[in-house]
């Protein structure tokens, strides 16, 4: 398995799910992909970006003979697609608007099968509804000061400081982190691979 993402959260999820993998980061320009598809809904954009990353890495020598997984997350709020805020000002503005309200976190998954010289690909979207608690201005400022939300879709994450401000998640929590293991299981099955084939028996000390 090759993961076409530099996200520490995604590689942690794969590792904890017992899936050995290598990381090969794509050079995909996310802004250019978004600009090329202005009509795409937030969920569609997540899948488009995941596909672009997976297919870009699949062309590299490092992907020869591997299964390449690309993922990308987009947060939908008030019908608008929110990616990474990058600046503190944007993150603060978003979090104030999101306080006490709900949105949808979309994570696109795209699997390219490069085994045996055969190049085939398949994708699937996983979405989860996220409800936020009421956040005070001081709490938002403190959260943004950690730097965590600046590089997260929607300006938050569930598996760090941001988890303190999530009241409820309806759907697969892994989707909110950025990689749904159950969705990956479905993609692998359609490629004729069982996720459990990646597992290694535990070594029992004597």
C-alpha positions, 0 to 999 in steps of 0.5 A: 500500500502506498499512501498519497498523503503527508497527513500524519493522522491518515498514516496513523490510522492506517498503522493502527488498522494494521496496514503497512504502507509507504508515503509518497506525496503528490505534487497536485495543486489543490487550488488548480483542481478546484478552479478547474471544477467550479461547479463541483459540490463539496463532496464531489470536490473531496473525491476529485482531489483524492483522485488527482492525488492517487493518480498522480502518485500512481504514475511514479516509479515508487508506485509500481506494483502497489495499491495507491490510496489518495484521500482528501477532506472538504468541510461543507458549511452553509452549502460552502466548501471549506478547505484549510484556512492557512491563516489565523484570521480565517480560522477565527472567522470560521470557528466563530461562525461554526460555534453551536452549529453543524456541518458535514465533513466529506472525505474522498478516497481513491484507490489505484491498483498498479499491481501486475502492470494493470492500472485500474482505479475506483473511488468512494466518498464518506461523509459525517455530520459534525455538531459543534459546541458553543465556543467562546471568543477566548476558547477560539483564540486559544485553539487557533493559537495552538496552530492545529486548525490552520492546516485542517479542512474546515479549521478543526480536527477531532483527534487533537485539541479540536475534539474538545469542541465537538458535541456530536458526530453522526457517521464514521468518526474516522471520516472526520480524521481524514480516512475511513478505514471501513470505506478503504475496506470496501475499495480493497474488496472491489479490487479483490483484496481483503483488508485482513490480508495486510494484518500480521499475527502478533508475536507472543513473548515467551 
